[in-house]
Amino acid sequence: MKPWSRYNTLFRSERYGWFLHNTLTGIMLELDEPHKSAAQSLRNGLPAAEPLIDGGFITALEEHGFLAEPSEEKLKLMELGYQRNAACFSTGYVGLTICPTLACNFACPYCFEHSQSDATVMDNGTIEALIAFIKKHNDARHLSVSWYGGEPTLAFSVIETLTEKFIEAFPDYADAGIITNGYLLDQAKIERLDDLRITSVQITLDGSEQTHNQRRTLRNGGATYEQILHNIDILMDSSWKGQCAVRVNVDKTNRHEYVTLHKELLRRYKGRNLSVYPGHVNTFEGHDYDQQCGICNSDWSTFQFDGYRKDGITPRGGFYPGSGAHNTCIATSHQGYVVGPKGELYKCWEDVGKQDMVIGSVHEEPFLTSPELLTRYTIGTDPHSDSECLECKVFPVCGGGCVNKRMRVQQFGEGGLDYCSPLKESLEQYLDLYMDVWHTNQICSAVLGKGSAPSMEKGYRMVQPEKKAEAAKNPLESLTSQE
């Protein structure tokens, strides 16, 4: 019989009993008392009690990775590392986060203070150089774009011009996103979104009107909440076919307001294609905001748990820990770039406006001017080369965390950053709340006649989410920022 996997978590839910979860295979079993006792014996290196436990249970544990040879698990991690590298170094896609300007009409305390005063707007020379730069990626069949800033609507004409050229170069170009403060997203711009292939819009509201207007003010100190809400009204009443996400930047000072805003917005836009979610703000070492208001991983988990227990709010993606083994983003991707208004290139949008983090320029030939920085991002942040990560039980569902934070801590010695997943400290709590959601869904399905829960006749059953076949995804698919 194979040994107990180091990726197992055997735990008891006060409401639902005993469960066994494996982070490497992503499978969870519900166990009755005899099978729990058998699992405990196996965990302690003892044989399972017989004859209460038949061979079928042992076979199931081996089949689903709860009992596994260390060499098999090591090989599985190597496979995941290979898949991550294949995604990172794919040449079939070009992924761009484009900042047509770094200027912003807001003065948010947690944002890029070092670049907000730069009023440069991408000019025609840079636009042409950017198109030529994209065309140098000869193998690329697809292009994905996120519009960012600064505030991208301040340079809306650049978005229009570039989109026209993108459509010419990539006939299937059809899925861009824009991250905007929403203040200038008026009727005229909204009517252009479908033509510009913008299928997702992210807008930020930071709590109640009073709180938001204290945090997200115009540069002259003016209020912004009412105008943004008015523009969201127009967007939701328009014929636009995309998805709007309202992000609420949550910290120590406003987390108590999130639930009220979440419910108000979903009620206001009921039946519309709008979602609301909390955002965890990232800053840099020594930033006054982080020292005064930043929220740590454990507090973030508590915030999510309380949101569900008290108000029934499930986080985006749910509580069940999905695979994080690939953990790729534009920063780790060979053909992923953040483009500044002067054509400067970065690997992460956290680096925008920082001259020492520029890796190259669309105006250069060759375009790469800092191979060392590029190597730090693409190779130096690989968690599969980090012995501490490889020994961590939650690594298969964490994937090493934020690569930007990882690089700043491990390679630049920056303090005060935690790039690990909250799952490292709170895996059992996340799984426990997932079971609450799972049981609720099973009851609803039974009442509506849409199916029944797996049987516990054998004394155990699978209770993880059903794995659905997914179409191939762009490995450079953009993540959500802190705008």
Number of C-alpha atoms within 10 A of each C-alpha: 11 14 16 22 22 20 22 21 20 18 17 16 15 8 9 13 14 20 26 22 24 23 25 24 18 19 19 23 19 23 24 17 12 15 22 22 16 21 25 16 15 21 20 11 11 11 13 22 15 9 7 10 16 13 12 10 17 18 14 13 19 18 11 16 25 31 23 19 16 14 9 11 17 12 11 14 18 13 13 18 19 14 14 23 20 14 23 24 17 19 18 16 23 26 26 25 26 23 28 31 28 26 21 23 19 22 18 18 15 21 19 22 11 10 17 21 14 14 14 14 19 22 15 12 11 20 20 14 17 20 15 13 18 18 13 10 14 9 12 17 15 17 24 21 26 23 24 25 31 31 26 26 26 21 20 16 13 21 19 15 13 18 20 14 13 20 15 11 16 13 11 12 18 19 16 22 24 24 23 22 25 24 22 18 21 17 12 9 13 19 15 13 22 16 14 22 19 23 18 18 22 21 21 25 25 26 25 15 15 11 15 21 19 18 19 23 18 17 13 9 13 12 19 21 23 13 15 20 17 14 18 22 13 16 22 19 11 12 12 17 15 18 16 21 17 22 23 26 22 23 23 13 13 16 17 14 15 22 18 12 18 19 13 12 15 15 11 10 15 11 9 13 14 19 17 22 18 23 19 17 19 17 20 18 12 11 13 13 16 19 13 11 15 19 20 16 18 14 14 19 20 14 18 16 20 13 17 18 12 9 12 12 17 17 14 10 8 13 22 20 20 17 17 20 23 24 21 24 20 25 26 30 25 22 22 29 25 27 29 28 25 21 24 24 28 28 29 21 21 20 16 23 22 12 10 10 18 23 21 23 23 23 18 13 10 10 14 16 15 15 11 11 19 21 14 15 22 20 15 19 24 23 22 22 12 12 9 11 19 17 11 14 20 29 26 25 24 26 25 26 22 18 24 18 23 23 18 17 16 12 13 10 10 15 13 15 15 14 18 19 21 20 21 16 14 14 20 18 17 19 23 22 19 20 21 17 17 17 15 11 13 17 15 14 14 12 11 9 9 10 12 12 15 11 10 12 8 13 15 22 17 18 19 19 14 8 7 6 6 6 6 6 8 16 26 26 18 20 10 12 15 18 22
